[in-house]
Amino acid sequence: MSENIVKHLQFKRILVASDHAAYALKEHIFEFVKKEHGHKLEKLENMGVFSDEPVDYPDVAKEFCTRLQSNEFDGGILLCGTGLGTSISANKFKGIRAGLCHDDYTAEMSRRHNNANVICFGGRTTGPVIAERMTNLFLTTKFDGGRHEERLKRLADAC
């Protein structure tokens, strides 16, 4: 792992949400973040959903991203069945950089190179242990800046 993984959080106000397909994993991850990092956070909120009753992930992503755009939160965890739908939806919103992650490497790189402010993964494709590890890496890895800063600026200008 990189020296950019630090012992302190890169986000202080974290929003967590999912659709029905990731409800159980979202609940697990919310409790994990609360236990591991809650005492260091200014705000941690579980936006829902609160059951496995079907909902549409674009609607969940829209509410989630609108709340991040308001600066009420500075980072988040957004889940669906595969993470694909929520990551695609989230990246349509200005200022949101959602990284679809599958392992430690993609979670670390989502922060180091892409300065992601949202991590996405799937409730049907990701086990709780890897989800915890990815979440921890996402929350504690610094953005490298430098050459990556210009790339992010070009992305922001294109959208």
C-alpha positions as CSV (number, residue, x, y, z in Angstrom):
1,M,0.0,0.0,0.0
2,S,1.0,3.6,-0.6
3,E,2.3,6.2,1.8
4,N,-0.9,8.1,0.8
5,I,-2.9,5.9,3.1
6,V,-3.1,7.8,6.3
7,K,-4.5,7.0,9.7
8,H,-7.0,9.9,9.7
9,L,-10.1,10.4,7.7
10,Q,-10.2,12.4,4.5
11,F,-13.9,13.1,5.0
12,K,-15.7,14.5,8.1
13,R,-19.3,14.4,7.0
14,I,-20.3,11.1,5.4
15,L,-23.6,10.1,3.8
16,V,-24.5,6.4,3.2
17,A,-27.3,5.1,1.0
18,S,-28.4,2.2,-1.1
19,D,-31.2,0.7,-3.1
20,H,-33.0,-2.4,-2.0
21,A,-30.5,-4.8,-3.6
22,A,-27.7,-3.5,-1.3
23,Y,-29.8,-2.8,1.8
24,A,-28.1,-5.5,4.0
25,L,-24.6,-4.6,3.0
26,K,-25.3,-0.9,3.4
27,E,-26.5,-1.5,6.9
28,H,-23.3,-3.5,7.7
29,I,-21.1,-0.8,6.2
30,F,-22.9,2.0,8.1
31,E,-22.4,0.2,11.4
32,F,-18.7,-0.5,10.5
33,V,-18.0,3.2,9.8
34,K,-19.9,4.3,12.9
35,K,-17.8,1.8,15.0
36,E,-14.4,2.4,13.4
37,H,-14.6,6.2,12.7
38,G,-17.8,7.6,14.3
39,H,-15.9,9.4,17.1
40,K,-13.8,11.2,14.5
41,L,-16.7,12.4,12.3
42,E,-18.7,15.6,12.4
43,K,-21.7,13.8,10.8
44,L,-22.6,10.3,9.7
45,E,-26.0,9.6,8.2
46,N,-27.8,6.5,6.9
47,M,-30.1,7.9,4.2
48,G,-31.7,4.6,3.6
49,V,-33.3,2.6,2.1
50,F,-34.4,0.8,5.2
51,S,-35.8,-2.4,3.8
52,D,-35.4,-4.7,0.8
53,E,-38.6,-3.5,-0.8
54,P,-37.8,-2.5,-4.4
55,V,-36.9,1.1,-5.2
56,D,-35.2,2.6,-8.3
57,Y,-31.5,3.3,-7.9
58,P,-31.6,6.5,-10.0
59,D,-34.0,8.0,-7.5
60,V,-31.8,7.1,-4.5
61,A,-28.7,8.4,-6.4
62,K,-30.4,11.7,-7.2
63,E,-31.3,12.4,-3.6
64,F,-27.9,11.3,-2.4
65,C,-26.0,13.5,-4.9
66,T,-28.3,16.5,-4.3
67,R,-27.4,16.3,-0.6
68,L,-23.7,16.0,-1.4
69,Q,-23.9,19.0,-3.7
70,S,-25.5,21.1,-0.9
71,N,-22.2,20.7,1.0
72,E,-24.1,19.1,3.9
73,F,-21.7,16.1,3.4
74,D,-18.2,16.0,1.9
75,G,-18.2,12.3,1.0
76,G,-20.3,9.2,0.7
77,I,-20.9,5.5,0.2
78,L,-23.6,4.7,-2.4
79,L,-24.5,1.1,-3.1
80,C,-26.8,-0.9,-5.4
81,G,-26.9,-4.6,-6.6
82,T,-23.6,-4.3,-8.6
83,G,-22.6,-0.7,-7.9
84,L,-22.9,0.0,-11.7
85,G,-26.2,1.7,-11.6
86,T,-25.5,4.0,-8.7
87,S,-22.0,4.9,-10.0
88,I,-23.4,5.8,-13.5
89,S,-26.2,7.8,-11.9
90,A,-24.0,9.6,-9.4
91,N,-21.4,10.7,-12.0
92,K,-24.1,12.6,-13.9
93,F,-24.2,15.2,-11.1
94,K,-21.8,18.1,-11.1
95,G,-19.0,17.9,-8.5
96,I,-19.6,14.2,-7.9
97,R,-16.8,11.8,-8.6
98,A,-18.1,8.3,-7.9
99,G,-15.7,5.4,-8.2
100,L,-17.0,1.9,-8.8
101,C,-14.7,-0.3,-6.7
102,H,-14.1,-4.0,-6.5
103,D,-11.0,-4.5,-4.4
104,D,-8.4,-2.7,-2.3
105,Y,-6.5,-1.4,-5.4
106,T,-9.5,0.2,-7.0
107,A,-10.6,1.8,-3.7
108,E,-7.1,3.3,-3.2
109,M,-6.8,4.5,-6.7
110,S,-10.3,6.1,-6.7
111,R,-8.9,8.5,-4.1
112,R,-5.2,8.8,-5.1
113,H,-5.8,9.4,-8.8
114,N,-9.4,10.4,-9.2
115,N,-10.1,12.2,-5.9
116,A,-13.4,10.4,-5.7
117,N,-15.8,11.7,-3.1
118,V,-18.2,8.7,-3.5
119,I,-17.4,5.0,-3.4
120,C,-19.8,2.6,-5.0
121,F,-19.9,-1.2,-4.8
122,G,-22.5,-3.9,-5.1
123,G,-24.5,-5.6,-2.4
124,R,-24.8,-8.6,-4.7
125,T,-21.2,-8.7,-5.8
126,T,-19.2,-7.7,-2.7
127,G,-18.7,-9.5,0.6
128,P,-18.7,-7.7,3.9
129,V,-15.0,-8.1,4.6
130,I,-13.8,-6.7,1.3
131,A,-16.5,-4.0,1.6
132,E,-15.0,-2.9,5.0
133,R,-11.5,-2.9,3.6
134,M,-12.5,-0.8,0.5
135,T,-14.5,1.6,2.7
136,N,-11.5,2.1,5.1
137,L,-9.1,2.7,2.2
138,F,-11.5,5.1,0.5
139,L,-12.0,7.1,3.7
140,T,-8.3,7.3,4.7
141,T,-6.4,7.7,1.4
142,K,-5.2,11.1,0.3
143,F,-5.5,12.5,-3.2
144,D,-2.1,12.6,-5.0
145,G,-2.8,15.9,-6.7
146,G,0.0,16.9,-9.2
147,R,-0.6,15.6,-12.7
148,H,-4.0,14.2,-11.6
149,E,-5.3,17.7,-10.7
150,E,-5.1,18.8,-14.3
151,R,-7.0,15.6,-15.5
152,L,-9.8,16.3,-13.0
153,K,-10.0,19.9,-14.1
154,R,-10.4,18.7,-17.7
155,L,-13.1,16.3,-16.6
156,A,-15.0,19.0,-14.7
157,D,-14.8,21.4,-17.7
158,A,-16.2,18.7,-20.0
159,C,-19.3,18.0,-17.9
